[in-house]
Amino acid sequence: MSVSDSPYDADWARPEAHRAPVHHRWLEIVFVVGLAGVFLVNAAVAVASPSDFTDLIDKSTIGDVLHLTGSIWVAGAIFVHDVLVGLAVLATIWIPQRGVRLAILAWAGLWLLVVAVVKLTAL
């Protein structure tokens, strides 16, 4: 590469940004709405049937290790968390900053992993 060459002509340079096809955007929206729905429905269940969550925590090894067994505030905390995460996940449809969107979706994914571990340790 000579001095007169543009660094963007190099093989290692990042390609110019291009828009994804419209159907990709709709698939992303369907996924995000579904994921937000999981969190928002879970928040509604935390209000309608808090014993589902307290019983799960009481049976889980994770709940025992973290001394959460018998905690009555867990369902309320799950409600608040899941409403906020559900709305944040839904908001990623309109958030233009890729880093912010990825952080929100990563937190949602990490939380689902934690829930899966809690459920598995409660078997």
Backbone atoms as SQL, in Angstrom:
CREATE TABLE atoms (id INTEGER PRIMARY KEY, chain TEXT, resi INTEGER, resn TEXT, atom TEXT, x REAL, y REAL, z REAL);
INSERT INTO atoms VALUES
  (1, 'A', 1, 'MET', 'N', 0.851, -1.174, 0.000),
  (2, 'A', 1, 'MET', 'CA', 0.000, 0.000, 0.000),
  (3, 'A', 1, 'MET', 'C', 0.893, 1.231, 0.000),
  (4, 'A', 2, 'SER', 'N', 0.660, 2.129, -0.918),
  (5, 'A', 2, 'SER', 'CA', 1.463, 3.348, -0.995),
  (6, 'A', 2, 'SER', 'C', 0.774, 4.465, -0.216),
  (7, 'A', 3, 'VAL', 'N', 1.486, 5.565, -0.063),
  (8, 'A', 3, 'VAL', 'CA', 0.974, 6.712, 0.679),
  (9, 'A', 3, 'VAL', 'C', -0.287, 7.277, 0.024),
  (10, 'A', 4, 'SER', 'N', -0.362, 7.187, -1.270),
  (11, 'A', 4, 'SER', 'CA', -1.498, 7.772, -1.980),
  (12, 'A', 4, 'SER', 'C', -2.748, 6.892, -1.932),
  (13, 'A', 5, 'ASP', 'N', -2.587, 5.641, -1.545),
  (14, 'A', 5, 'ASP', 'CA', -3.746, 4.746, -1.474),
  (15, 'A', 5, 'ASP', 'C', -4.606, 5.070, -0.255),
  (16, 'A', 6, 'SER', 'N', -5.872, 4.942, -0.427),
  (17, 'A', 6, 'SER', 'CA', -6.799, 5.142, 0.685),
  (18, 'A', 6, 'SER', 'C', -6.769, 3.905, 1.589),
  (19, 'A', 7, 'PRO', 'N', -6.784, 4.090, 2.904),
  (20, 'A', 7, 'PRO', 'CA', -6.784, 2.918, 3.788),
  (21, 'A', 7, 'PRO', 'C', -8.055, 2.083, 3.626),
  (22, 'A', 8, 'TYR', 'N', -9.066, 2.672, 3.023),
  (23, 'A', 8, 'TYR', 'CA', -10.326, 1.947, 2.857),
  (24, 'A', 8, 'TYR', 'C', -10.302, 1.020, 1.653),
  (25, 'A', 9, 'ASP', 'N', -9.220, 1.086, 0.868),
  (26, 'A', 9, 'ASP', 'CA', -9.081, 0.189, -0.270),
  (27, 'A', 9, 'ASP', 'C', -8.404, -1.117, 0.142),
  (28, 'A', 10, 'ALA', 'N', -7.860, -1.166, 1.336),
  (29, 'A', 10, 'ALA', 'CA', -7.136, -2.353, 1.784),
  (30, 'A', 10, 'ALA', 'C', -8.093, -3.515, 2.025),
  (31, 'A', 11, 'ASP', 'N', -7.555, -4.721, 1.914),
  (32, 'A', 11, 'ASP', 'CA', -8.373, -5.913, 2.132),
  (33, 'A', 11, 'ASP', 'C', -8.884, -6.013, 3.570),
  (34, 'A', 12, 'TRP', 'N', -8.125, -5.484, 4.516),
  (35, 'A', 12, 'TRP', 'CA', -8.483, -5.591, 5.927),
  (36, 'A', 12, 'TRP', 'C', -9.450, -4.511, 6.378),
  (37, 'A', 13, 'ALA', 'N', -9.699, -3.521, 5.544),
  (38, 'A', 13, 'ALA', 'CA', -10.564, -2.399, 5.922),
  (39, 'A', 13, 'ALA', 'C', -12.015, -2.857, 6.045),
  (40, 'A', 14, 'ARG', 'N', -12.715, -2.175, 6.902),
  (41, 'A', 14, 'ARG', 'CA', -14.124, -2.471, 7.122),
  (42, 'A', 14, 'ARG', 'C', -14.933, -2.096, 5.879),
  (43, 'A', 15, 'PRO', 'N', -15.812, -2.964, 5.423),
  (44, 'A', 15, 'PRO', 'CA', -16.608, -2.617, 4.246),
  (45, 'A', 15, 'PRO', 'C', -17.565, -1.472, 4.566),
  (46, 'A', 16, 'GLU', 'N', -17.976, -0.782, 3.527),
  (47, 'A', 16, 'GLU', 'CA', -18.924, 0.314, 3.735),
  (48, 'A', 16, 'GLU', 'C', -20.222, -0.233, 4.323),
  (49, 'A', 17, 'ALA', 'N', -20.807, 0.577, 5.182),
  (50, 'A', 17, 'ALA', 'CA', -22.056, 0.161, 5.817),
  (51, 'A', 17, 'ALA', 'C', -23.155, 0.070, 4.758),
  (52, 'A', 18, 'HIS', 'N', -23.924, -0.971, 4.857),
  (53, 'A', 18, 'HIS', 'CA', -25.058, -1.115, 3.957),
  (54, 'A', 18, 'HIS', 'C', -26.257, -1.586, 4.775),
  (55, 'A', 19, 'ARG', 'N', -27.408, -1.255, 4.314),
  (56, 'A', 19, 'ARG', 'CA', -28.629, -1.611, 5.028),
  (57, 'A', 19, 'ARG', 'C', -28.981, -3.063, 4.749),
  (58, 'A', 20, 'ALA', 'N', -29.451, -3.722, 5.802),
  (59, 'A', 20, 'ALA', 'CA', -29.907, -5.102, 5.647),
  (60, 'A', 20, 'ALA', 'C', -31.228, -5.092, 4.889),
  (61, 'A', 21, 'PRO', 'N', -31.543, -6.189, 4.232),
  (62, 'A', 21, 'PRO', 'CA', -32.830, -6.262, 3.547),
  (63, 'A', 21, 'PRO', 'C', -33.987, -6.039, 4.526),
  (64, 'A', 22, 'VAL', 'N', -35.088, -5.526, 4.017),
  (65, 'A', 22, 'VAL', 'CA', -36.237, -5.179, 4.855),
  (66, 'A', 22, 'VAL', 'C', -36.747, -6.384, 5.624),
  (67, 'A', 23, 'HIS', 'N', -36.749, -7.555, 5.003),
  (68, 'A', 23, 'HIS', 'CA', -37.273, -8.728, 5.712),
  (69, 'A', 23, 'HIS', 'C', -36.400, -9.107, 6.906),
  (70, 'A', 24, 'HIS', 'N', -35.109, -8.764, 6.874),
  (71, 'A', 24, 'HIS', 'CA', -34.266, -9.011, 8.041),
  (72, 'A', 24, 'HIS', 'C', -34.713, -8.135, 9.206),
  (73, 'A', 25, 'ARG', 'N', -35.050, -6.906, 8.928),
  (74, 'A', 25, 'ARG', 'CA', -35.512, -5.978, 9.971),
  (75, 'A', 25, 'ARG', 'C', -36.811, -6.493, 10.579),
  (76, 'A', 26, 'TRP', 'N', -37.720, -6.999, 9.749),
  (77, 'A', 26, 'TRP', 'CA', -38.983, -7.532, 10.282),
  (78, 'A', 26, 'TRP', 'C', -38.757, -8.779, 11.118),
  (79, 'A', 27, 'LEU', 'N', -37.820, -9.610, 10.726),
  (80, 'A', 27, 'LEU', 'CA', -37.500, -10.793, 11.535),
  (81, 'A', 27, 'LEU', 'C', -36.937, -10.384, 12.891),
  (82, 'A', 28, 'GLU', 'N', -36.091, -9.363, 12.881),
  (83, 'A', 28, 'GLU', 'CA', -35.535, -8.844, 14.133),
  (84, 'A', 28, 'GLU', 'C', -36.640, -8.287, 15.030),
  (85, 'A', 29, 'ILE', 'N', -37.582, -7.573, 14.447),
  (86, 'A', 29, 'ILE', 'CA', -38.687, -7.000, 15.222),
  (87, 'A', 29, 'ILE', 'C', -39.545, -8.105, 15.827),
  (88, 'A', 30, 'VAL', 'N', -39.832, -9.140, 15.057),
  (89, 'A', 30, 'VAL', 'CA', -40.628, -10.258, 15.582),
  (90, 'A', 30, 'VAL', 'C', -39.904, -10.917, 16.750),
  (91, 'A', 31, 'PHE', 'N', -38.593, -11.132, 16.605),
  (92, 'A', 31, 'PHE', 'CA', -37.808, -11.725, 17.688),
  (93, 'A', 31, 'PHE', 'C', -37.835, -10.851, 18.939),
  (94, 'A', 32, 'VAL', 'N', -37.598, -9.570, 18.768),
  (95, 'A', 32, 'VAL', 'CA', -37.547, -8.644, 19.906),
  (96, 'A', 32, 'VAL', 'C', -38.902, -8.554, 20.608),
  (97, 'A', 33, 'VAL', 'N', -39.977, -8.491, 19.836),
  (98, 'A', 33, 'VAL', 'CA', -41.318, -8.438, 20.441),
  (99, 'A', 33, 'VAL', 'C', -41.599, -9.727, 21.215),
  (100, 'A', 34, 'GLY', 'N', -41.207, -10.863, 20.662),
  (101, 'A', 34, 'GLY', 'CA', -41.386, -12.133, 21.367),
  (102, 'A', 34, 'GLY', 'C', -40.580, -12.200, 22.650),
  (103, 'A', 35, 'LEU', 'N', -39.324, -11.762, 22.601),
  (104, 'A', 35, 'LEU', 'CA', -38.476, -11.767, 23.797),
  (105, 'A', 35, 'LEU', 'C', -39.014, -10.814, 24.851),
  (106, 'A', 36, 'ALA', 'N', -39.440, -9.630, 24.432),
  (107, 'A', 36, 'ALA', 'CA', -40.030, -8.678, 25.382),
  (108, 'A', 36, 'ALA', 'C', -41.290, -9.271, 25.986),
  (109, 'A', 37, 'GLY', 'N', -42.069, -9.986, 25.185),
  (110, 'A', 37, 'GLY', 'CA', -43.282, -10.629, 25.685),
  (111, 'A', 37, 'GLY', 'C', -42.994, -11.641, 26.776),
  (112, 'A', 38, 'VAL', 'N', -41.910, -12.385, 26.648),
  (113, 'A', 38, 'VAL', 'CA', -41.526, -13.358, 27.683),
  (114, 'A', 38, 'VAL', 'C', -41.318, -12.641, 29.015),
  (115, 'A', 39, 'PHE', 'N', -40.605, -11.534, 28.993),
  (116, 'A', 39, 'PHE', 'CA', -40.332, -10.798, 30.224),
  (117, 'A', 39, 'PHE', 'C', -41.595, -10.146, 30.785),
  (118, 'A', 40, 'LEU', 'N', -42.408, -9.564, 29.925),
  (119, 'A', 40, 'LEU', 'CA', -43.610, -8.878, 30.409),
  (120, 'A', 40, 'LEU', 'C', -44.651, -9.857, 30.948),
  (121, 'A', 41, 'VAL', 'N', -44.795, -11.011, 30.319),
  (122, 'A', 41, 'VAL', 'CA', -45.715, -12.033, 30.837),
  (123, 'A', 41, 'VAL', 'C', -45.190, -12.574, 32.161),
  (124, 'A', 42, 'ASN', 'N', -43.895, -12.768, 32.260),
  (125, 'A', 42, 'ASN', 'CA', -43.314, -13.238, 33.518),
  (126, 'A', 42, 'ASN', 'C', -43.545, -12.228, 34.639),
  (127, 'A', 43, 'ALA', 'N', -43.488, -10.947, 34.309),
  (128, 'A', 43, 'ALA', 'CA', -43.773, -9.908, 35.312),
  (129, 'A', 43, 'ALA', 'C', -45.225, -9.993, 35.766),
  (130, 'A', 44, 'ALA', 'N', -46.139, -10.244, 34.833),
  (131, 'A', 44, 'ALA', 'CA', -47.557, -10.379, 35.194),
  (132, 'A', 44, 'ALA', 'C', -47.769, -11.598, 36.084),
  (133, 'A', 45, 'VAL', 'N', -47.076, -12.686, 35.808),
  (134, 'A', 45, 'VAL', 'CA', -47.188, -13.889, 36.638),
  (135, 'A', 45, 'VAL', 'C', -46.636, -13.614, 38.037),
  (136, 'A', 46, 'ALA', 'N', -45.592, -12.798, 38.131),
  (137, 'A', 46, 'ALA', 'CA', -45.029, -12.461, 39.446),
  (138, 'A', 46, 'ALA', 'C', -46.042, -11.738, 40.319),
  (139, 'A', 47, 'VAL', 'N', -46.953, -10.990, 39.696),
  (140, 'A', 47, 'VAL', 'CA', -48.002, -10.294, 40.448),
  (141, 'A', 47, 'VAL', 'C', -49.163, -11.241, 40.725),
  (142, 'A', 48, 'ALA', 'N', -49.578, -12.005, 39.711),
  (143, 'A', 48, 'ALA', 'CA', -50.751, -12.858, 39.844),
  (144, 'A', 48, 'ALA', 'C', -50.498, -14.088, 40.710),
  (145, 'A', 49, 'SER', 'N', -49.298, -14.616, 40.653),
  (146, 'A', 49, 'SER', 'CA', -48.991, -15.838, 41.398),
  (147, 'A', 49, 'SER', 'C', -47.566, -15.791, 41.953),
  (148, 'A', 50, 'PRO', 'N', -47.320, -14.950, 42.941),
  (149, 'A', 50, 'PRO', 'CA', -45.957, -14.805, 43.464),
  (150, 'A', 50, 'PRO', 'C', -45.404, -16.089, 44.081),
  (151, 'A', 51, 'SER', 'N', -46.283, -16.966, 44.526),
  (152, 'A', 51, 'SER', 'CA', -45.798, -18.204, 45.140),
  (153, 'A', 51, 'SER', 'C', -45.056, -19.087, 44.132),
  (154, 'A', 52, 'ASP', 'N', -45.363, -18.945, 42.851),
  (155, 'A', 52, 'ASP', 'CA', -44.615, -19.706, 41.838),
  (156, 'A', 52, 'ASP', 'C', -43.129, -19.386, 41.918),
  (157, 'A', 53, 'PHE', 'N', -42.804, -18.144, 42.169),
  (158, 'A', 53, 'PHE', 'CA', -41.407, -17.722, 42.215),
  (159, 'A', 53, 'PHE', 'C', -40.767, -18.044, 43.559),
  (160, 'A', 54, 'THR', 'N', -41.490, -17.785, 44.633),
  (161, 'A', 54, 'THR', 'CA', -40.918, -18.077, 45.950),
  (162, 'A', 54, 'THR', 'C', -40.721, -19.577, 46.138),
  (163, 'A', 55, 'ASP', 'N', -41.650, -20.388, 45.633),
  (164, 'A', 55, 'ASP', 'CA', -41.488, -21.845, 45.728),
  (165, 'A', 55, 'ASP', 'C', -40.291, -22.318, 44.906),
  (166, 'A', 56, 'LEU', 'N', -40.115, -21.743, 43.719),
  (167, 'A', 56, 'LEU', 'CA', -38.986, -22.110, 42.866),
  (168, 'A', 56, 'LEU', 'C', -37.664, -21.758, 43.544),
  (169, 'A', 57, 'ILE', 'N', -37.590, -20.591, 44.117),
  (170, 'A', 57, 'ILE', 'CA', -36.368, -20.172, 44.824),
  (171, 'A', 57, 'ILE', 'C', -36.125, -21.062, 46.033),
  (172, 'A', 58, 'ASP', 'N', -37.181, -21.413, 46.751),
  (173, 'A', 58, 'ASP', 'CA', -37.036, -22.275, 47.926),
  (174, 'A', 58, 'ASP', 'C', -36.507, -23.663, 47.561),
  (175, 'A', 59, 'LYS', 'N', -36.887, -24.180, 46.387),
  (176, 'A', 59, 'LYS', 'CA', -36.449, -25.510, 45.941),
  (177, 'A', 59, 'LYS', 'C', -35.056, -25.482, 45.304),
  (178, 'A', 60, 'SER', 'N', -34.602, -24.327, 44.866),
  (179, 'A', 60, 'SER', 'CA', -33.363, -24.219, 44.117),
  (180, 'A', 60, 'SER', 'C', -32.131, -24.212, 45.020),
  (181, 'A', 61, 'THR', 'N', -31.097, -24.888, 44.571),
  (182, 'A', 61, 'THR', 'CA', -29.813, -24.856, 45.273),
  (183, 'A', 61, 'THR', 'C', -29.235, -23.445, 45.248),
  (184, 'A', 62, 'ILE', 'N', -29.433, -22.740, 44.149),
  (185, 'A', 62, 'ILE', 'CA', -28.936, -21.369, 44.018),
  (186, 'A', 62, 'ILE', 'C', -29.589, -20.482, 45.079),
  (187, 'A', 63, 'GLY', 'N', -30.887, -20.629, 45.266),
  (188, 'A', 63, 'GLY', 'CA', -31.592, -19.856, 46.284),
  (189, 'A', 63, 'GLY', 'C', -31.057, -20.134, 47.676),
  (190, 'A', 64, 'ASP', 'N', -30.702, -21.392, 47.923),
  (191, 'A', 64, 'ASP', 'CA', -30.156, -21.764, 49.224),
  (192, 'A', 64, 'ASP', 'C', -28.767, -21.167, 49.418),
  (193, 'A', 65, 'VAL', 'N', -27.935, -21.236, 48.386),
  (194, 'A', 65, 'VAL', 'CA', -26.573, -20.699, 48.467),
  (195, 'A', 65, 'VAL', 'C', -26.598, -19.189, 48.689),
  (196, 'A', 66, 'LEU', 'N', -27.531, -18.506, 48.016),
  (197, 'A', 66, 'LEU', 'CA', -27.625, -17.045, 48.136),
  (198, 'A', 66, 'LEU', 'C', -28.510, -16.598, 49.298),
  (199, 'A', 67, 'HIS', 'N', -28.956, -17.549, 50.108),
  (200, 'A', 67, 'HIS', 'CA', -29.804, -17.271, 51.273),
  (201, 'A', 67, 'HIS', 'C', -31.084, -16.522, 50.883),
  (202, 'A', 68, 'LEU', 'N', -31.712, -16.971, 49.804),
  (203, 'A', 68, 'LEU', 'CA', -32.948, -16.353, 49.349),
  (204, 'A', 68, 'LEU', 'C', -34.179, -17.171, 49.713),
  (205, 'A', 69, 'THR', 'N', -33.969, -18.345, 50.295),
  (206, 'A', 69, 'THR', 'CA', -35.113, -19.179, 50.656),
  (207, 'A', 69, 'THR', 'C', -35.951, -18.471, 51.716),
  (208, 'A', 70, 'GLY', 'N', -37.249, -18.510, 51.522),
  (209, 'A', 70, 'GLY', 'CA', -38.169, -17.870, 52.450),
  (210, 'A', 70, 'GLY', 'C', -38.316, -16.370, 52.241),
  (211, 'A', 71, 'SER', 'N', -37.666, -15.826, 51.243),
  (212, 'A', 71, 'SER', 'CA', -37.747, -14.387, 50.978),
  (213, 'A', 71, 'SER', 'C', -39.067, -14.065, 50.285),
  (214, 'A', 72, 'ILE', 'N', -39.811, -13.143, 50.862),
  (215, 'A', 72, 'ILE', 'CA', -41.107, -12.781, 50.278),
  (216, 'A', 72, 'ILE', 'C', -40.969, -11.637, 49.267),
  (217, 'A', 73, 'TRP', 'N', -39.839, -10.980, 49.231),
  (218, 'A', 73, 'TRP', 'CA', -39.636, -9.841, 48.337),
  (219, 'A', 73, 'TRP', 'C', -39.204, -10.268, 46.932),
  (220, 'A', 74, 'VAL', 'N', -38.899, -11.547, 46.749),
  (221, 'A', 74, 'VAL', 'CA', -38.361, -12.010, 45.471),
  (222, 'A', 74, 'VAL', 'C', -39.343, -11.766, 44.328),
  (223, 'A', 75, 'ALA', 'N', -40.612, -12.068, 44.519),
  (224, 'A', 75, 'ALA', 'CA', -41.597, -11.890, 43.454),
  (225, 'A', 75, 'ALA', 'C', -41.713, -10.415, 43.060),
  (226, 'A', 76, 'GLY', 'N', -41.682, -9.511, 44.029),
  (227, 'A', 76, 'GLY', 'CA', -41.734, -8.080, 43.732),
  (228, 'A', 76, 'GLY', 'C', -40.516, -7.619, 42.953),
  (229, 'A', 77, 'ALA', 'N', -39.354, -8.134, 43.341),
  (230, 'A', 77, 'ALA', 'CA', -38.121, -7.778, 42.627),
  (231, 'A', 77, 'ALA', 'C', -38.149, -8.323, 41.200),
  (232, 'A', 78, 'ILE', 'N', -38.666, -9.533, 41.039),
  (233, 'A', 78, 'ILE', 'CA', -38.776, -10.111, 39.695),
  (234, 'A', 78, 'ILE', 'C', -39.748, -9.297, 38.853),
  (235, 'A', 79, 'PHE', 'N', -40.846, -8.862, 39.456),
  (236, 'A', 79, 'PHE', 'CA', -41.814, -8.031, 38.728),
  (237, 'A', 79, 'PHE', 'C', -41.146, -6.759, 38.198),
  (238, 'A', 80, 'VAL', 'N', -40.478, -6.031, 39.077),
  (239, 'A', 80, 'VAL', 'CA', -39.843, -4.771, 38.678),
  (240, 'A', 80, 'VAL', 'C', -38.774, -5.028, 37.616),
  (241, 'A', 81, 'HIS', 'N', -37.926, -5.998, 37.857),
  (242, 'A', 81, 'HIS', 'CA', -36.855, -6.314, 36.906),
  (243, 'A', 81, 'HIS', 'C', -37.419, -6.685, 35.541),
  (244, 'A', 82, 'ASP', 'N', -38.388, -7.581, 35.533),
  (245, 'A', 82, 'ASP', 'CA', -38.890, -8.077, 34.251),
  (246, 'A', 82, 'ASP', 'C', -39.687, -7.033, 33.481),
  (247, 'A', 83, 'VAL', 'N', -40.380, -6.145, 34.175),
  (248, 'A', 83, 'VAL', 'CA', -41.057, -5.041, 33.472),
  (249, 'A', 83, 'VAL', 'C', -40.011, -4.133, 32.824),
  (250, 'A', 84, 'LEU', 'N', -38.983, -3.773, 33.588),
  (251, 'A', 84, 'LEU', 'CA', -37.942, -2.892, 33.047),
  (252, 'A', 84, 'LEU', 'C', -37.198, -3.537, 31.886),
  (253, 'A', 85, 'VAL', 'N', -36.838, -4.802, 32.027),
  (254, 'A', 85, 'VAL', 'CA', -36.120, -5.483, 30.947),
  (255, 'A', 85, 'VAL', 'C', -37.032, -5.676, 29.746),
  (256, 'A', 86, 'GLY', 'N', -38.278, -6.044, 29.955),
  (257, 'A', 86, 'GLY', 'CA', -39.214, -6.211, 28.853),
  (258, 'A', 86, 'GLY', 'C', -39.394, -4.932, 28.056),
  (259, 'A', 87, 'LEU', 'N', -39.550, -3.813, 28.762),
  (260, 'A', 87, 'LEU', 'CA', -39.701, -2.530, 28.074),
  (261, 'A', 87, 'LEU', 'C', -38.404, -2.113, 27.376),
  (262, 'A', 88, 'ALA', 'N', -37.267, -2.386, 28.018),
  (263, 'A', 88, 'ALA', 'CA', -35.979, -2.056, 27.402),
  (264, 'A', 88, 'ALA', 'C', -35.747, -2.891, 26.148),
  (265, 'A', 89, 'VAL', 'N', -36.081, -4.174, 26.208),
  (266, 'A', 89, 'VAL', 'CA', -35.936, -5.032, 25.028),
  (267, 'A', 89, 'VAL', 'C', -36.840, -4.523, 23.909),
  (268, 'A', 90, 'LEU', 'N', -38.062, -4.162, 24.250),
  (269, 'A', 90, 'LEU', 'CA', -38.983, -3.618, 23.251),
  (270, 'A', 90, 'LEU', 'C', -38.439, -2.317, 22.662),
  (271, 'A', 91, 'ALA', 'N', -37.814, -1.493, 23.489),
  (272, 'A', 91, 'ALA', 'CA', -37.267, -0.214, 23.037),
  (273, 'A', 91, 'ALA', 'C', -36.099, -0.391, 22.068),
  (274, 'A', 92, 'THR', 'N', -35.462, -1.562, 22.069),
  (275, 'A', 92, 'THR', 'CA', -34.336, -1.760, 21.157),
  (276, 'A', 92, 'THR', 'C', -34.758, -1.658, 19.693),
  (277, 'A', 93, 'ILE', 'N', -36.049, -1.753, 19.433),
  (278, 'A', 93, 'ILE', 'CA', -36.541, -1.581, 18.065),
  (279, 'A', 93, 'ILE', 'C', -36.224, -0.166, 17.574),
  (280, 'A', 94, 'TRP', 'N', -36.287, 0.806, 18.476),
  (281, 'A', 94, 'TRP', 'CA', -36.117, 2.216, 18.096),
  (282, 'A', 94, 'TRP', 'C', -34.788, 2.815, 18.518),
  (283, 'A', 95, 'ILE', 'N', -33.979, 2.097, 19.286),
  (284, 'A', 95, 'ILE', 'CA', -32.685, 2.625, 19.741),
  (285, 'A', 95, 'ILE', 'C', -31.674, 2.485, 18.613),
  (286, 'A', 96, 'PRO', 'N', -31.128, 3.607, 18.119),
  (287, 'A', 96, 'PRO', 'CA', -30.214, 3.527, 16.972),
  (288, 'A', 96, 'PRO', 'C', -28.798, 3.066, 17.338),
  (289, 'A', 97, 'GLN', 'N', -28.371, 3.245, 18.579),
  (290, 'A', 97, 'GLN', 'CA', -27.001, 2.898, 18.955),
  (291, 'A', 97, 'GLN', 'C', -26.875, 1.384, 19.115),
  (292, 'A', 98, 'ARG', 'N', -26.049, 0.801, 18.286),
  (293, 'A', 98, 'ARG', 'CA', -25.881, -0.655, 18.290),
  (294, 'A', 98, 'ARG', 'C', -25.371, -1.165, 19.635),
  (295, 'A', 99, 'GLY', 'N', -24.440, -0.446, 20.247),
  (296, 'A', 99, 'GLY', 'CA', -23.876, -0.876, 21.524),
  (297, 'A', 99, 'GLY', 'C', -24.919, -0.939, 22.625),
  (298, 'A', 100, 'VAL', 'N', -25.808, 0.036, 22.664),
  (299, 'A', 100, 'VAL', 'CA', -26.869, 0.052, 23.671),
  (300, 'A', 100, 'VAL', 'C', -27.817, -1.118, 23.441),
  (301, 'A', 101, 'ARG', 'N', -28.199, -1.330, 22.187),
  (302, 'A', 101, 'ARG', 'CA', -29.087, -2.458, 21.859),
  (303, 'A', 101, 'ARG', 'C', -28.456, -3.786, 22.266),
  (304, 'A', 102, 'LEU', 'N', -27.183, -3.950, 21.938),
  (305, 'A', 102, 'LEU', 'CA', -26.503, -5.201, 22.272),
  (306, 'A', 102, 'LEU', 'C', -26.396, -5.394, 23.779),
  (307, 'A', 103, 'ALA', 'N', -26.155, -4.325, 24.526),
  (308, 'A', 103, 'ALA', 'CA', -26.066, -4.436, 25.985),
  (309, 'A', 103, 'ALA', 'C', -27.402, -4.873, 26.578),
  (310, 'A', 104, 'ILE', 'N', -28.492, -4.303, 26.106),
  (311, 'A', 104, 'ILE', 'CA', -29.821, -4.669, 26.603),
  (312, 'A', 104, 'ILE', 'C', -30.129, -6.131, 26.268),
  (313, 'A', 105, 'LEU', 'N', -29.878, -6.521, 25.033),
  (314, 'A', 105, 'LEU', 'CA', -30.166, -7.898, 24.626),
  (315, 'A', 105, 'LEU', 'C', -29.243, -8.894, 25.327),
  (316, 'A', 106, 'ALA', 'N', -27.999, -8.504, 25.576),
  (317, 'A', 106, 'ALA', 'CA', -27.077, -9.375, 26.307),
  (318, 'A', 106, 'ALA', 'C', -27.548, -9.574, 27.746),
  (319, 'A', 107, 'TRP', 'N', -28.017, -8.504, 28.387),
  (320, 'A', 107, 'TRP', 'CA', -28.537, -8.629, 29.750),
  (321, 'A', 107, 'TRP', 'C', -29.756, -9.554, 29.776),
  (322, 'A', 108, 'ALA', 'N', -30.643, -9.401, 28.801),
  (323, 'A', 108, 'ALA', 'CA', -31.830, -10.253, 28.730),
  (324, 'A', 108, 'ALA', 'C', -31.413, -11.716, 28.564),
  (325, 'A', 109, 'GLY', 'N', -30.454, -11.973, 27.698),
  (326, 'A', 109, 'GLY', 'CA', -29.975, -13.338, 27.499),
  (327, 'A', 109, 'GLY', 'C', -29.302, -13.907, 28.730),
  (328, 'A', 110, 'LEU', 'N', -28.497, -13.099, 29.391),
  (329, 'A', 110, 'LEU', 'CA', -27.843, -13.539, 30.622),
  (330, 'A', 110, 'LEU', 'C', -28.874, -13.854, 31.697),
  (331, 'A', 111, 'TRP', 'N', -29.889, -13.028, 31.803),
  (332, 'A', 111, 'TRP', 'CA', -30.937, -13.259, 32.799),
  (333, 'A', 111, 'TRP', 'C', -31.683, -14.567, 32.511),
  (334, 'A', 112, 'LEU', 'N', -31.979, -14.831, 31.245),
  (335, 'A', 112, 'LEU', 'CA', -32.648, -16.087, 30.898),
  (336, 'A', 112, 'LEU', 'C', -31.766, -17.289, 31.239),
  (337, 'A', 113, 'LEU', 'N', -30.456, -17.140, 31.070),
  (338, 'A', 113, 'LEU', 'CA', -29.540, -18.207, 31.460),
  (339, 'A', 113, 'LEU', 'C', -29.577, -18.443, 32.969),
  (340, 'A', 114, 'VAL', 'N', -29.601, -17.369, 33.747),
  (341, 'A', 114, 'VAL', 'CA', -29.688, -17.487, 35.204),
  (342, 'A', 114, 'VAL', 'C', -30.987, -18.188, 35.607),
  (343, 'A', 115, 'VAL', 'N', -32.086, -17.807, 34.970),
  (344, 'A', 115, 'VAL', 'CA', -33.372, -18.435, 35.260),
  (345, 'A', 115, 'VAL', 'C', -33.322, -19.921, 34.939),
  (346, 'A', 116, 'ALA', 'N', -32.701, -20.276, 33.823),
  (347, 'A', 116, 'ALA', 'CA', -32.578, -21.687, 33.455),
  (348, 'A', 116, 'ALA', 'C', -31.784, -22.464, 34.492),
  (349, 'A', 117, 'VAL', 'N', -30.700, -21.877, 34.988),
  (350, 'A', 117, 'VAL', 'CA', -29.891, -22.543, 36.014),
  (351, 'A', 117, 'VAL', 'C', -30.684, -22.700, 37.299),
  (352, 'A', 118, 'VAL', 'N', -31.417, -21.679, 37.697),
  (353, 'A', 118, 'VAL', 'CA', -32.243, -21.772, 38.907),
  (354, 'A', 118, 'VAL', 'C', -33.276, -22.881, 38.752),
  (355, 'A', 119, 'LYS', 'N', -33.924, -22.941, 37.592),
  (356, 'A', 119, 'LYS', 'CA', -34.928, -23.989, 37.363),
  (357, 'A', 119, 'LYS', 'C', -34.295, -25.379, 37.358),
  (358, 'A', 120, 'LEU', 'N', -33.122, -25.515, 36.740),
  (359, 'A', 120, 'LEU', 'CA', -32.463, -26.806, 36.724),
  (360, 'A', 120, 'LEU', 'C', -32.036, -27.261, 38.118),
  (361, 'A', 121, 'THR', 'N', -31.598, -26.332, 38.933),
  (362, 'A', 121, 'THR', 'CA', -31.165, -26.710, 40.282),
  (363, 'A', 121, 'THR', 'C', -32.351, -26.927, 41.216),
  (364, 'A', 122, 'ALA', 'N', -33.554, -26.619, 40.777),
  (365, 'A', 122, 'ALA', 'CA', -34.743, -26.848, 41.587),
  (366, 'A', 122, 'ALA', 'C', -35.397, -28.201, 41.303),
  (367, 'A', 123, 'LEU', 'N', -34.883, -28.908, 40.306),
  (368, 'A', 123, 'LEU', 'CA', -35.470, -30.211, 39.954),
  (369, 'A', 123, 'LEU', 'C', -35.230, -31.246, 41.021);
